[in-house]
């Protein structure tokens, strides 16, 4: 189940990044950060299920930083 969601979110992230960089559509960086955070959450969960604890923990910390960027765009904390 997580693998299917991971592929869907990875595809959405790739489409958003390509549309922003190559086709110059006005895609919000905050939206890209949110979708990338979801992708990193699924990657971190997969690594933790495969007993790669250090790599999974690092990826989950990176995803929490990306989610912080998204939340800070709505509620300025710093």
C-alpha positions in Angstrom: 0.0 0.0 0.0 2.8 2.4 0.9 4.6 1.6 -2.3 1.6 2.6 -4.5 1.2 5.9 -2.6 4.9 6.5 -2.9 4.8 6.1 -6.6 1.8 8.4 -6.9 3.4 11.1 -4.8 6.7 10.8 -6.6 5.0 11.2 -9.9 3.1 14.3 -8.7 6.4 15.7 -7.4 8.1 15.2 -10.7 5.2 16.7 -12.6 5.2 19.8 -10.4 9.0 20.3 -10.6 9.1 19.8 -14.4 6.2 22.2 -14.9 7.9 24.8 -12.7 11.5 24.5 -14.1 11.0 23.5 -17.8 7.6 24.8 -18.8 7.8 27.9 -16.4 4.3 27.5 -15.0 3.5 29.4 -11.9 3.7 26.6 -9.4 4.1 27.6 -5.8 7.3 26.5 -4.1 5.2 25.9 -0.9 3.2 23.3 -2.8 6.3 21.6 -4.1 7.6 21.5 -0.5 4.4 19.9 0.8 4.4 17.2 -1.9 8.1 16.6 -1.4 7.5 16.3 2.4 4.9 13.6 1.7 7.3 11.8 -0.6 10.0 11.8 2.1 7.6 10.6 4.7 6.7 7.6 2.6 10.4 7.0 1.8 11.3 7.2 5.5 8.5 4.8 6.4 9.8 2.3 3.8 13.3 2.5 5.2 12.1 2.0 8.7 10.1 -1.1 7.7 13.3 -2.5 6.0 15.3 -1.9 9.3 17.4 0.9 7.9 16.8 2.9 11.0 19.5 5.6 10.6 18.6 6.4 7.0 14.9 6.3 7.7 15.3 8.7 10.7 17.3 11.2 8.7 14.7 11.2 5.9 11.9 11.7 8.4 13.8 14.7 9.9 14.2 16.2 6.4 10.5 15.7 5.7 9.6 17.5 8.9 11.8 20.4 7.8 10.0 20.5 4.5 6.7 20.5 6.2 7.9 23.3 8.4 8.6 25.4 5.3 5.0 24.8 4.1 3.4 25.6 7.5 5.5 28.7 7.9 4.2 30.1 4.6 0.7 30.3 6.2 1.7 31.2 9.8 5.0 33.1 10.0 6.9 31.7 12.9 10.4 33.2 12.4 
